[in-house]
Each structure stands twice: as C-alpha cells, then as structure tokens.
Amino acid sequence: MASTAARPGRVAALPPRERILDAAEELFLSEGIRRVGVQAIAERARTTKMAIYRHFATKDALVAEWLRILAADYQAAFDRVEKEHPGRPREQILGLARFIAEGLPAVSHRGCPFINSLAELPDRSHPARQVIENHKAHQRRRLVDMCAEAGLPDPEQAAAEITFVLEGAQVSVQNGSIDRAGERLMRIVEGIVDRHRPAGALRPATG
C-alpha cells in the first residue's frame, strides 16, 4: 500500500475506502493500534468518521482488514517464489528467506506489523488477531509443503526451524541486537535446508 509518490497527491487520487486504509496503515505503523482513534484516521484520510463507518462497521474491522491486506502481501511472496523457481523447492525456500531479509531495514524502524499488533491485541477472539493467527497457520502449511517437496525427511521440523529464524530475525533487527541480520538469516536458512537433506543427497545448483 505504501508508495514513494508524494502523499497528498497520491492520497487525493485514491478511492475513499483505499484512502482510509492508507491513512490507517500509516498511523498504525507509526503510533500503534491502540493510540490511534477513528478521528485521527479520518483527518489523515481527509474524510469524516461517518464515512469511515460506512466502509468499516468498527475500528476493529478496519484493523482486521489492514492486517488482511498485509497477510495477502506475504502470501503473494510464496506465489512469486514458486513462479520464479518452478520445481525447485530449495530455491523457493531461500527466496522466501530473501524476501524477509530484504524487508528487515523497514522492520528496524517500524517493527514487524504482525508482532506489534499481537502485542496490542491480547484477546484471542479479536478479529484482527484471528486474521494474524490464520495467516501464520496458512504460511506454516505452505512452508511445510515446500520442505516436503524439497525431500526433507522431517518437513514439519525443518519448517519450524526456518520459521523461528525468520521471525526471530525480525525481532532481533527491531531491537538492534544483531548486526548484518539479513546476511546471517540467509546463511542460517540455507544451513537448515542442507542439514535436513538426506545423507548423500546432492545439493542442487543455485544458478
């Protein structure tokens, strides 16, 4: 949803619903979900609270839709690496790791939106939290499938280790505890995949 175009001109060209979501994203990322009220979103979107409630029944519904869009971006990354590396699941896994590694600079100033949102939404029944949990479950299933297709004997374990690394890297870069996080992330994920390969299996070419 973000763009390098100047915000006032870009926002003015958006339809009302997208303008509201754009404003909500900017405020939620910079200030957090709880601190941002509907009036602030309306002002940033150059609209009214009444207009927001025409599109979203509650603020919680708006938060859930914002996170649903973010989740779709991550799922699109799975689709993209599968298309870029057909029949090469090891390279698909490394492509996913690269997608996360390349996003770490943004995480370092704003934090991971999913991690930040979970911290603000302790109620497991909150619709936005359910969006995150469903997204993470779907992401895990797709990663397990990739590990299985790569011939790893225990795809569940391999996917769990990769997930710990990907999510841990985002937390570490957010708190500034690890330098060269993207480079280290790639080396660790590659090591996990190769370590889980059956003994004697050839390492595929990466060209």
N, C-alpha and C positions, 0 to 999 in steps of 0.2 A: 504494500500500500504506500510505502514511502517513496519519495521522488526527489531528484536533485533540482527540479524546477522551483522557482520562487514560490513560496507557499501561498501568498494572497491570490496571485493569478491562477495557480493550479487549483486551489480550493474553489474559487468562484466558478470554474468550469465544470465542477463535479455535480452530479445529480444530488438532491437533498440527502438521501439515505447514505450515499457514499461519503458525502461531506461530513455527516455526523460520525460515521465510523472513522474517518481520517482524523477528526478532532479528538475523538475518544482515544484512539491509538496513541497520538502524540502526548496527551495528558496522562494516560495510564502508564506509559513508559517512563515519563519524566517525573511524575509525582506519586504514582501508585494508585491502586483502585479505590481504596477507602477514602483517601484525601480528596478525591475529585468528585464534585457534585454535578448533578444534571445541569444546573445553571451555568457552571463553568464550561461544560461541553457545548451548550447552546451558544454561548458567547464566542467560543473559539470557532464553532461551525457557522457563525453568522446566521443563526436561526433562533427559534424560541423553544422553551421547554415543551410547549404544547405540540410543536412539530416533531420533537424527538419522540414523545409518547404516541404519536400517530404511527411511527415506524417500529417502535420498541415498547412493549407494554410496561416494562420496568427497567431500571438501571441494570439489574441482574441479567435481564435478557440481552441488553446491549453488550455487557461484558462477555457473556457466553458467545454471542455472535462474533465479536472481535477475536476471541480465542479460537473459534471455529475456523476463521479465515487464516489465522496463523498456523493452525494444525494442517490445513489444506496445503499451505506452502511447504511444510515439511514432507507431507505425503507426496507432493509433486517432485521432491528431490529423489524419492525412491523411484518414481516413474522415469525420471530423467536418467538416472544411472543405469537402469535396466535397458533403456533405449540406446544409451551410448555404448554399453558393453554387453550386447546380446550373447547369451550363452557363456558368459564369463563371470560367474558369481563372485569370485575372489576380487575382481576389479570393481564389481558393483559395491561390495562391502567397503573397499578402500575409497571409492567415490563418495559414499555416504560420509565416511570419516573426513574426507577432504571438504565436503560441504559444511560440516560442523567447524572444522579448523579455520576455514575462510571466514566464518561468521564470528569468530572469537573476538576480534577487535571491537565489534559493536557491543558484544556482551560485556566487555571490560568496562565500558562506561555506563551501560543501562541495565546490565544484568539479563539473565535469561527470563523472558516474559512468563514462561510456564512456572519456573521455580519461584519467581517473585509473586506470581498470582496465588500459587499454593500456600505460600506463607501468609497471605492476606485472607485466605478462604478456608478456615479450619473446618467448616461444616461440610461433611462428605455429601450432603444432599443438595448443596448449592449447585444450580445448573451449570455454572461456569466450571466448577471443579469436576463435575461429571464429564464435561467436554474434554478436559485435560486427561482424566483417567482413561476415557475411551480412546483418545488419541494415542496415549502411551501404550495401551494394550495392543492396539492395531499396529503400531510401529514395531513393537516387540515381535508380533507374529510374522511380520514381513521380514524382519531381520533373521528370525529363526529359520524361515523358509530359505533365505539366501545361504545361510550356513549349511543347511541340509543339502542344497543344490551344489555347494562347493565341496561336498563329500566329507564334511567334518563329522566324525563319529558321534559326537555329543553336541548337536546343534543348539540345544537349549542352554548348555553350559557356556558354549562359545558366545552365543548371543548375549547372555547375562554379563560376561566379562567385558564384551565390547560396549554394552550399554553403560556399565559402571564407568568405563573410561570416557566415553563421550559426555556423559552427564557430569562426571567429576571434573573434566577439563573446563566445563562452563562455570562451575562453582569456583574452581581454583583461579581462573583468569578474572573472575568478578572480584575476588578478594585479594588479588595481586600476589598470591603466594608462590606461583610457578612462573619462571621466565621461559620463553620460547615454547609456549604451550602448544601451539599448532604443530610445530615440528615434532615435539615429543609425542603428541597424540597420534600422529601418523605412524611413527615408529612402533609405538606400543600396539596399535590395532593390527599392523602388519605382522608383528611378532605373535599376537594371539592367534591369528588365522593360520600362520605357518606352523605354530606349535601344535595346533589341534589337527593338522593334516595327518592322515595315516602314515606310519613309518614306510619309507620307500617311495612315497608319492612324489611325483615331480612338481616342482614349483613352476606354475605357468609363467610364460613371458608376459611382461607388462607393456610391451610396445603397442 
